[in-house]
């Protein structure tokens, strides 16, 4: 299991990946609204999670990552059903994979 500082470092990386995905979606011409909405929700929740990641409460940190990973799952499902461009699909899958990997390292 990861220690608090390791969780914080990994979360910082996840934030970077989410920000890169948001930028990629802004630059992409046609992104289905369902994907855009889901990724915006993920970006908003990642911003909110920042304060949790600064805490000393590992169980709350882990729950927060679990919640973010669930949103990542939703984004990936939406991606499968809406069939966006390969570029959009790639960034959504990357975000999902980062969150999923972190979650699995915590459990």
Protein Blocks (a to p, Z undefined) as FASTA:
>chain_A
ZZfklmmmmmmmmmmmmmmmmmmmmmpmbdcfklmmmmmmmmmmmmmmmmmmmmmblklm
mmmmmmmmmmmmmmmmmmmmnopafklmmmmmmmmmmmmmmmmmmZZ
